[in-house]
Amino acid sequence: VLNTQELVFGWRVFDYVSYQKYRFSVRKERWMMNSKILDESIAEGLQTLDLLCFSSQFYFILALTSFAVLLCLMGMTVFLRTDYNPFADPLLPLIATFICILCDIVSRILFRLADVKIRRIGWRGVWMTKQIEGTVDDDVAVKLAIGEGRQTDLEQERLELQALNSERFRHRFLERNRPWILQHLVELLTPRSLQAPGPDGRPVVEYIRDVYAELMAMGEGTRRPGDREDISSDEDDELEKQRRNWSRKPLQGASLLIAKLWLEKARKRRAFLKHVTGIIEGNKADRCAMTGRTEPPARLVCTLARHGRPDKHAIDTLIAGFEDTYGPQERDVNLWKAYFRSHAEFITLDQSVLDARERERINRLTERPGGAHRATRAEDVSSDESDEDVIFDPLVVTRSSPEGRMLSKWLTAARMRLGGEFPRPDARAAMERYAEKMRKRKLAGGKKKIAGVEKEEDKKKSEEEAQQQRFEKRVLRLSAASTALARRWLRAAQDSLTKRFSDKGKQLRDDLAKTLSNMPEEDEWYYGADLIHAGRVLVERGERLQNHRLTLEAQAAVRVRRIENDFNEYEREQRENISNEREVFENNLATHAERAKYDLQLRLQELERERDKRREQCEEEEKKAREEEGAASTELLEKHRQIMHEIEDEIRREALDADKSKAIHDEEQRIFFRKSQDLAEHAILDRRMSAVTNIREIRKELADTVHKDEATWQADTAKWLNTGKRKVELKRLEDAENEAAKRRKRKK
């Protein structure tokens, strides 16, 4: 019946019962009615019923209540058949008191019996709670180790563990307990924890906000496994259905890296575009660059362009150029604005022009070639990446075949539509040109055998070129930054593996010593001489390997220290040379500046003397003119004034030219000096990379030398510890049982 209801109505009866069984197995209170936590998502009258989880306690209450009602019914029947009036009996208070005391005594005895534990049969008491001191894996492992687990219990616990680790159970748990989680979510979080980074690197407050939204929208619009297919959703959008049915599992591997890369690029594009929006608006012209219209009535929009044409992908090109110049990690706003101002190209257009261009682009993609009533096919829309001049291989079709008749019919219709006489006068020449073009194509594409000119050497060469091309397609080209990141990740992974291997060896040595210390010589009869001897041999092997490793590490440390000292000495010398060269460079610049300043002063003094001399000549000419004509003419005064202005302009030009020449010289010298400094820095960096590589090679050689013997020892030690720990645990349990038996005998 329950199966039928589950299939017809979609009631998850089995899942609910399994979940209630799990709740009862992990309860905190021994008696479920003592628990104060109720599921408030259930009706109030059914919360206590849900609290009992349909467990043995629930059926115990039902049985006890039914038995009590049955006893009351039998008592009333006896009273009626014997005509007994209990209220007229003077011994009724005594009988009631005796019954209450008897019930209290019996209940106390039963409570004591419920706490009795019988270890031999695995009885832990009535409805005892499970003391979880680890995971279910640990509990099962202990039972397997000491041999006390029964097959049925182990199988049941395995099923429970499988249910706990299933994603379906976890999602169902969130759906069933969503009201409680949402109600107590505030109590679980503090303002300090909300500011900490979350699992995805963002603040916890953003992560919690997303989780809260997922909990609120959980189950809305999604089709669960097992839902009826004949009942459709109100939403007919197929894309929306696909989005609703997307997996909510966290991304891993390449998918996670692609998603993070896309998110980083999108955030960067949005932020960079937001920073330069004001610059784009500030470059808006007064009229449209194409139509010449002004605002109003036109609505002018300033947008980015490339080569004088608007381009909506220009911002992506600018961001890519900025990353190539300053690195992908550079996010300085002022630096980005400066780069944008110097490289961006703007164009002001009317909004109607942009709308018309967009409509033209859409119409071009959906254009219908051929007949007016034929639907557009996928082959009718050409790709931007297709070649303009496509050459097809020749195809020979007989006219009597269905293909030949179809092609003949198409050719006739095409000629009728084009009109004119056929064949055309230049048809033969066009056919010959096409045949020659095909022949050249075959020669260029490695089909010389088809063209009839292939030789044995050419055949081998073409095969080698084809193989080289296939190999180059598989080669992944990485940038310098990507290569550095890959090397850094590889080195970190290698160091992590080495550290993990070393830590495992230390832990095994500690466990081996501890286990051997728990095997005294007087208990050799129990553990066996062979087992103890094998453990001591492993200890000696471990000590020898450890001493050998320490010796090799000391030798490697000497070599590493020598490499580091050499590099430090080289770096110190290079830094001193760089500092000395910088000091010499600055002194040379200062000397050149002083020399240029001295030359400029000499030139200015010469020009000033020339100016004074010309002024005296002008004054003499003016004086002579006043003596002869009574006054100097206007033309003469203007001529003298022009001469003085020219001399003053020449003095200013000389000063400006000297400053400009000095600046150009200083800039050129500084550029050359920076290049030489960069070369020196690169030399230091190369030397450092070489030193790091040599040090890693030494450590790798050390690890390879001891890894094989160490791995063999660790495997043998792990096998011995598996047997030794199990025997030590069994011995401890047997000693505890013997002590308990001795104490019971003393009490008797």
GUBA-857917 format. One record per residue (C-alpha): residue in one letter; x, y, z. Coordinates in steps of 0.1 Angstrom, whole numbers, padded with zeros to 4 digits, always signed. Example, Ala and Ser with C-alpha at 12.3 -4.5 7.8 and 13.67 -1.06 7.14 Angstrom:
! residues 2
a+0123-0045+0078;s+0137-0011+0071;
***
This chain:
! residues 748
v+0000+0000+0000;l+0028+0024+0009;n+0047+0016-0023;t+0015+0023-0043;q+0009+0056-0026;e+0045+0066-0031;l+0043+0059-0068;v+0009+0075-0074;f+0010+0106-0051;g+0048+0111-0049;w+0049+0107-0011;r+0084+0098-0001;v+0073+0074+0026;f+0104+0052+0025;d+0128+0082+0025;y+0109+0097+0055;v+0111+0064+0075;s+0148+0060+0067;y+0154+0096+0078;q+0134+0091+0111;k+0155+0059+0118;y+0187+0079+0113;r+0174+0107+0137;f+0166+0081+0163;s+0200+0065+0160;v+0219+0098+0166;r+0195+0113+0193;k+0210+0131+0223;e+0183+0122+0248;r+0178+0086+0258;w+0140+0091+0260;m+0129+0111+0229;m+0100+0129+0247;n+0127+0146+0269;s+0140+0164+0238;k+0130+0201+0236;i+0138+0205+0198;l+0107+0201+0177;d+0103+0204+0139;e+0082+0236+0136;s+0076+0230+0099;i+0051+0203+0109;a+0016+0210+0122;e+0017+0216+0160;g-0005+0186+0168;l+0019+0163+0149;q+0052+0176+0162;t+0055+0152+0192;l+0045+0123+0169;d+0073+0133+0145;l+0096+0136+0175;l+0092+0099+0184;c+0105+0091+0148;f+0081+0060+0147;s+0108+0042+0167;s+0106+0014+0193;q+0097+0041+0219;f+0067+0051+0199;y+0054+0015+0197;f+0063+0010+0233;i+0040+0039+0243;l+0012+0025+0220;a+0015-0009+0236;l+0016+0004+0272;t-0014+0026+0266;s-0033-0002+0249;f-0025-0026+0278;a-0036+0001+0304;v-0069+0006+0286;l-0074-0031+0285;l-0067-0035+0322;c-0092-0006+0330;l-0118-0023+0309;m-0113-0057+0326;g-0114-0040+0361;m-0147-0022+0353;t-0162-0055+0340;v-0152-0073+0372;f-0167-0045+0393;l-0200-0047+0374;r-0203-0085+0375;t-0196-0087+0413;d-0216-0056+0421;y-0186-0041+0439;n-0186-0005+0449;p-0149+0006+0454;f-0159+0039+0470;a-0178+0020+0498;d-0148-0001+0506;p-0130+0013+0537;l-0097-0003+0526;l-0096+0017+0493;p-0071+0043+0505;l-0048+0016+0518;i-0050-0004+0486;a-0044+0027+0464;t-0013+0037+0486;f+0000+0001+0483;i-0004+0001+0445;c+0014+0034+0441;i+0043+0023+0463;l+0045-0010+0444;c+0045+0008+0410;d+0073+0031+0422;i+0094+0002+0434;v+0089-0017+0402;s+0097+0013+0381;r+0130+0019+0400;i+0139-0018+0396;l+0132-0016+0359;f+0152+0016+0355;r+0182-0001+0371;l+0178-0032+0349;a+0176-0009+0318;d+0211+0004+0327;v+0227-0030+0330;k+0254-0037+0304;i+0263-0072+0293;r+0296-0070+0274;r+0297-0106+0262;i+0266-0104+0242;g+0270-0068+0232;w+0241-0055+0254;r+0246-0018+0262;g+0212-0012+0279;v+0177-0003+0269;w+0176+0027+0244;m+0211+0038+0252;t+0224+0067+0231;k+0252+0061+0208;q+0284+0077+0221;i+0299+0092+0190;e+0336+0098+0196;g+0346+0100+0159;t+0329+0091+0127;v+0309+0060+0117;d+0341+0049+0098;d+0360+0049+0131;d+0333+0029+0148;v+0332+0003+0121;a+0370+0001+0119;v+0373-0005+0157;k+0348-0033+0155;l+0366-0049+0127;a+0399-0045+0145;i+0389-0061+0179;g+0365-0087+0164;e+0334-0076+0183;g+0313-0064+0153;r+0285-0087+0142;q+0278-0090+0105;t+0243-0076+0107;d+0253-0046+0127;l+0282-0039+0104;e+0261-0041+0073;q+0235-0018+0088;e+0262+0008+0098;r+0276+0005+0063;l+0243+0014+0048;e+0239+0043+0072;l+0273+0056+0063;q+0265+0053+0026;a+0233+0073+0032;l+0251+0100+0051;n+0277+0104+0023;s+0251+0106-0005;e+0243+0140-0020;r+0207+0130-0024;f+0203+0125+0013;r+0220+0158+0021;h+0198+0177-0003;r+0167+0160+0011;f+0179+0169+0046;l+0182+0205+0036;e+0147+0205+0021;r+0131+0188+0051;n+0148+0210+0077;r+0148+0242+0057;p+0126+0261+0082;w+0147+0252+0112;i+0180+0261+0093;l+0166+0295+0083;q+0153+0302+0118;h+0186+0294+0136;l+0209+0307+0109;v+0213+0340+0127;e+0223+0322+0160;l+0251+0303+0142;l+0268+0334+0128;t+0286+0363+0146;p+0296+0397+0131;r+0333+0386+0134;s+0327+0353+0115;l+0308+0371+0087;q+0339+0392+0078;a+0361+0361+0075;p+0369+0347+0040;g+0345+0319+0029;p+0352+0287+0010;d+0353+0305-0024;g+0375+0334-0012;r+0347+0359-0008;p+0335+0372+0026;v+0313+0349+0045;v+0285+0374+0044;e+0282+0371+0006;y+0285+0333+0008;i+0258+0331+0034;r+0236+0354+0013;d+0239+0331-0017;v+0232+0300+0005;y+0202+0317+0020;a+0189+0325-0015;e+0194+0289-0025;l+0176+0276+0006;m+0147+0300-0001;a+0145+0289-0037;m+0152+0252-0031;g+0127+0230-0049;e+0110+0258-0068;g+0107+0250-0105;t+0130+0221-0105;r+0120+0186-0116;r+0129+0161-0090;p+0138+0125-0099;g+0106+0105-0099;d+0081+0133-0107;r+0054+0125-0132;e+0063+0134-0168;d+0026+0139-0179;i+0023+0170-0156;s+0040+0199-0173;s+0052+0231-0158;d+0036+0265-0165;e+0069+0277-0179;d+0074+0267-0216;d+0108+0283-0220;e+0132+0254-0228;l+0162+0275-0219;e+0147+0283-0185;k+0140+0246-0179;q+0176+0238-0187;r+0188+0265-0163;r+0165+0252-0135;n+0178+0217-0140;w+0215+0227-0139;s+0235+0208-0113;r+0241+0226-0080;k+0272+0206-0073;p+0304+0227-0068;l+0326+0230-0098;q+0359+0212-0098;g+0390+0209-0120;a+0390+0226-0154;s+0354+0238-0151;l+0362+0257-0119;l+0392+0273-0134;i+0373+0284-0165;a+0345+0298-0144;k+0369+0317-0122;l+0388+0330-0153;w+0355+0342-0169;l+0343+0358-0137;e+0376+0376-0132;k+0376+0389-0168;a+0340+0400-0166;r+0346+0419-0133;k+0377+0435-0147;r+0359+0446-0179;r+0330+0461-0159;a+0353+0479-0135;f+0376+0493-0162;l+0347+0504-0183;k+0331+0522-0153;h+0364+0541-0147;v+0366+0555-0182;t+0329+0563-0188;g+0335+0599-0179;i+0364+0601-0203;i+0342+0587-0231;e+0314+0612-0224;g+0339+0640-0222;n+0351+0633-0258;k+0316+0636-0273;a+0316+0660-0303;d+0290+0685-0313;r+0278+0667-0344;c+0276+0632-0358;a+0307+0620-0376;m+0287+0604-0404;t+0256+0624-0409;g+0267+0658-0395;r+0235+0661-0374;t+0236+0681-0342;e+0219+0677-0309;p+0189+0684-0308;p+0170+0669-0326;a+0196+0641-0330;r+0206+0620-0300;l+0244+0619-0301;v+0263+0591-0285;c+0301+0589-0281;t+0315+0554-0284;l+0348+0537-0289;a+0361+0531-0324;r+0389+0513-0343;h+0403+0527-0375;g+0376+0553-0377;r+0347+0528-0374;p+0327+0521-0342;d+0336+0488-0326;k+0319+0474-0295;h+0349+0452-0288;a+0373+0481-0287;i+0373+0481-0249;d+0384+0444-0249;t+0413+0453-0272;l+0424+0482-0250;i+0422+0460-0218;a+0443+0433-0236;g+0469+0459-0246;f+0470+0473-0211;e+0476+0438-0197;d+0504+0432-0223;t+0521+0464-0213;y+0517+0464-0175;g+0508+0428-0167;p+0475+0410-0160;q+0476+0418-0123;e+0479+0456-0127;r+0448+0474-0115;d+0459+0509-0109;v+0431+0532-0119;n+0452+0562-0127;l+0476+0541-0148;w+0446+0526-0167;k+0431+0560-0174;a+0464+0573-0187;y+0468+0543-0210;f+0431+0547-0221;r+0436+0584-0229;s+0467+0578-0250;h+0454+0547-0270;a+0416+0550-0272;e+0399+0562-0303;f+0365+0580-0301;i+0337+0586-0325;t+0304+0605-0320;l+0274+0590-0338;d+0237+0595-0339;q+0218+0569-0320;s+0196+0562-0351;v+0228+0554-0371;l+0238+0528-0344;d+0203+0513-0345;a+0204+0511-0382;r+0238+0494-0382;e+0226+0468-0356;r+0194+0461-0377;e+0216+0457-0408;r+0239+0433-0390;i+0209+0412-0378;n+0193+0412-0413;r+0226+0402-0428;l+0228+0371-0405;t+0192+0361-0412;e+0192+0370-0449;r+0173+0346-0472;p+0192+0337-0503;g+0174+0324-0534;g+0136+0322-0534;a+0114+0346-0514;h+0095+0318-0497;r+0123+0294-0488;a+0134+0292-0451;t+0169+0302-0443;r+0193+0272-0439;a+0224+0269-0417;e+0245+0268-0449;d+0231+0301-0461;v+0247+0321-0433;s+0284+0325-0440;s+0311+0326-0413;d+0335+0355-0409;e+0363+0330-0409;s+0355+0314-0442;d+0377+0319-0472;e+0366+0343-0499;d+0379+0322-0527;v+0368+0286-0521;i+0380+0260-0546;f+0361+0227-0548;d+0374+0194-0561;p+0360+0183-0595;l+0329+0161-0593;v+0320+0138-0623;v+0282+0131-0625;t+0265+0113-0653;r+0236+0131-0668;s+0213+0101-0667;s+0216+0097-0630;p+0192+0114-0605;e+0220+0137-0594;g+0228+0145-0630;r+0192+0153-0638;m+0189+0175-0607;l+0221+0194-0616;s+0209+0199-0652;k+0176+0212-0640;w+0193+0236-0617;l+0218+0248-0644;t+0189+0254-0668;a+0170+0275-0642;a+0201+0294-0633;r+0208+0303-0670;m+0172+0314-0675;r+0174+0336-0645;l+0207+0352-0656;g+0196+0355-0692;g+0219+0359-0723;e+0236+0334-0745;f+0253+0303-0732;p+0280+0292-0731;r+0296+0326-0725;p+0325+0337-0748;d+0350+0336-0719;a+0337+0303-0705;r+0366+0282-0718;a+0392+0306-0705;a+0375+0307-0671;m+0375+0269-0670;e+0412+0267-0678;r+0420+0293-0651;y+0400+0273-0626;a+0417+0241-0636;e+0451+0257-0632;k+0441+0271-0598;m+0431+0237-0587;r+0464+0223-0598;k+0483+0249-0578;r+0462+0242-0548;k+0470+0205-0550;l+0507+0213-0553;a+0506+0236-0523;g+0485+0212-0503;g+0508+0182-0506;k+0488+0165-0534;k+0517+0164-0559;k+0510+0128-0566;i+0475+0137-0579;a+0490+0166-0599;g+0516+0142-0614;v+0548+0159-0602;e+0555+0141-0569;k+0590+0127-0562;e+0602+0104-0535;e+0620+0132-0517;d+0589+0154-0519;k+0568+0126-0505;k+0590+0122-0475;k+0592+0159-0470;s+0554+0163-0471;e+0549+0135-0446;e+0574+0151-0423;e+0557+0185-0426;a+0523+0170-0419;q+0536+0152-0389;q+0553+0184-0377;q+0520+0203-0381;r+0501+0177-0361;f+0527+0179-0334;e+0525+0217-0333;k+0488+0216-0329;r+0492+0196-0297;v+0518+0220-0282;l+0504+0244-0257;r+0519+0279-0260;l+0522+0295-0226;s+0531+0331-0217;a+0559+0339-0193;a+0535+0346-0165;s+0517+0313-0171;t+0550+0294-0172;a+0561+0310-0139;l+0528+0301-0123;a+0530+0265-0136;r+0566+0261-0123;r+0556+0276-0089;w+0526+0252-0086;l+0548+0222-0096;r+0574+0231-0071;a+0548+0236-0043;a+0533+0202-0052;q+0567+0185-0051;d+0575+0201-0017;s+0541+0191-0004;l+0545+0154-0015;t+0580+0153+0000;k+0568+0168+0033;r+0539+0144+0035;f+0561+0115+0029;s+0585+0126+0056;d+0557+0133+0081;k+0543+0098+0074;g+0577+0083+0082;k+0579+0102+0115;q+0544+0091+0125;l+0552+0055+0117;r+0583+0056+0138;d+0564+0070+0167;d+0536+0044+0164;l+0562+0016+0161;a+0580+0027+0192;k+0547+0031+0211;t+0533-0003+0201;l+0566-0021+0210;s+0565-0004+0244;n+0531-0020+0249;m+0546-0055+0243;p+0567-0063+0274;e+0588-0094+0275;e+0566-0112+0301;d+0538-0111+0275;e+0559-0127+0248;w+0538-0158+0251;y+0508-0139+0239;y+0522-0117+0211;g+0546-0142+0198;a+0584-0139+0196;d+0584-0136+0158;l+0561-0105+0159;i+0582-0088+0186;h+0614-0096+0168;a+0601-0083+0135;g+0591-0051+0152;r+0626-0046+0167;v+0641-0053+0133;l+0619-0026+0118;v+0630-0002+0145;e+0666-0009+0136;r+0660-0005+0099;g+0642+0028+0105;e+0671+0041+0126;r+0696+0031+0100;l+0676+0048+0073;q+0671+0078+0094;n+0709+0081+0101;h+0717+0075+0064;r+0692+0103+0055;l+0707+0126+0081;t+0742+0120+0067;l+0730+0127+0031;e+0711+0158+0043;a+0743+0171+0060;q+0763+0166+0028;a+0735+0182+0007;a+0734+0211+0032;v+0771+0218+0026;r+0766+0218-0011;v+0735+0240-0008;r+0753+0264+0015;r+0782+0267-0010;i+0757+0275-0038;e+0740+0301-0016;n+0772+0317-0006;d+0784+0319-0042;f+0751+0335-0052;n+0752+0360-0023;e+0787+0370-0032;y+0778+0373-0069;e+0747+0394-0060;r+0767+0416-0037;e+0793+0423-0064;q+0767+0430-0090;r+0748+0453-0066;e+0780+0472-0059;n+0788+0475-0096;i+0752+0487-0103;s+0756+0513-0075;n+0790+0524-0088;e+0777+0527-0123;r+0747+0547-0111;e+0770+0571-0093;v+0793+0575-0123;f+0763+0580-0145;e+0749+0608-0123;n+0783+0624-0122;n+0785+0623-0159;l+0751+0639-0163;a+0760+0666-0138;t+0793+0673-0157;h+0775+0674-0190;a+0749+0698-0175;e+0776+0721-0162;r+0794+0721-0196;a+0761+0728-0214;k+0753+0756-0190;y+0788+0771-0195;d+0784+0769-0233;l+0750+0785-0231;q+0763+0814-0210;l+0791+0820-0235;r+0766+0820-0264;l+0742+0843-0245;q+0770+0868-0237;e+0780+0868-0274;l+0745+0875-0284;e+0741+0902-0258;r+0773+0919-0271;e+0759+0917-0306;r+0726+0932-0293;d+0744+0961-0276;k+0765+0967-0307;r+0734+0968-0330;r+0717+0991-0305;e+0745+1015-0307;q+0745+1014-0345;c+0707+1020-0345;e+0711+1050-0322;e+0738+1065-0344;e+0716+1061-0375;e+0687+1077-0357;k+0709+1106-0344;k+0722+1112-0379;a+0687+1112-0393;r+0676+1138-0368;e+0705+1160-0376;e+0699+1158-0413;e+0661+1157-0415;g+0651+1170-0381;a+0635+1138-0370;a+0639+1100-0375;s+0614+1085-0399;t+0589+1059-0389;e+0603+1033-0413;l+0637+1037-0397;l+0624+1033-0362;e+0603+1003-0371;k+0633+0987-0389;h+0655+0992-0358;r+0628+0978-0335;q+0625+0947-0357;i+0662+0942-0356;m+0662+0943-0318;h+0632+0919-0316;e+0650+0894-0338;i+0681+0895-0316;e+0659+0890-0285;d+0641+0861-0302;e+0674+0845-0311;i+0685+0848-0274;r+0653+0831-0262;r+0656+0804-0289;e+0692+0797-0279;a+0681+0792-0243;l+0652+0770-0252;d+0672+0749-0277;a+0699+0744-0250;d+0673+0732-0225;k+0657+0709-0250;s+0689+0695-0261;k+0699+0689-0225;a+0666+0671-0218;i+0669+0650-0249;h+0705+0640-0241;d+0696+0632-0204;e+0666+0611-0215;e+0686+0591-0241;q+0714+0585-0215;r+0689+0575-0189;i+0672+0550-0213;f+0706+0535-0222;f+0715+0533-0185;r+0681+0517-0175;k+0687+0491-0202;s+0721+0483-0188;q+0707+0482-0153;d+0679+0458-0165;l+0705+0436-0181;a+0723+0435-0148;e+0691+0427-0129;h+0683+0400-0154;a+0717+0385-0149;i+0712+0384-0111;l+0677+0369-0116;d+0691+0343-0140;r+0718+0335-0115;r+0692+0332-0087;m+0671+0308-0109;s+0701+0288-0116;a+0710+0286-0079;v+0674+0276-0070;t+0674+0249-0098;n+0707+0235-0086;i+0695+0234-0050;r+0663+0216-0060;e+0683+0192-0080;i+0704+0184-0050;r+0673+0179-0028;k+0657+0158-0055;e+0688+0136-0058;l+0687+0132-0020;a+0650+0123-0020;d+0655+0098-0049;t+0684+0082-0030;v+0664+0074+0001;h+0628+0072-0012;k+0629+0036-0024;d+0642+0021+0008;e+0621+0044+0029;a+0589+0035+0010;t+0597-0002+0014;w+0602+0003+0052;q+0570+0023+0055;a+0550-0004+0038;d+0565-0032+0060;t+0560-0011+0091;a+0523-0003+0082;k+0516-0041+0078;w+0533-0048+0111;l+0514-0020+0129;n+0481-0033+0116;t+0487-0067+0133;g+0505-0053+0164;k+0479-0027+0172;r+0451-0052+0169;k+0468-0077+0192;v+0476-0050+0218;e+0439-0039+0218;l+0427-0074+0222;k+0451-0080+0250;r+0439-0048+0267;l+0403-0059+0265;e+0410-0093+0278;d+0429-0079+0307;a+0400-0056+0315;e+0376-0085+0314;n+0398-0106+0337;e+0401-0077+0362;a+0363-0073+0361;a+0358-0110+0367;k+0382-0110+0396;r+0364-0080+0412;r+0330-0099+0408;k+0345-0129+0425;r+0358-0109+0454;k+0324-0094+0459;k+0308-0128+0460;
***
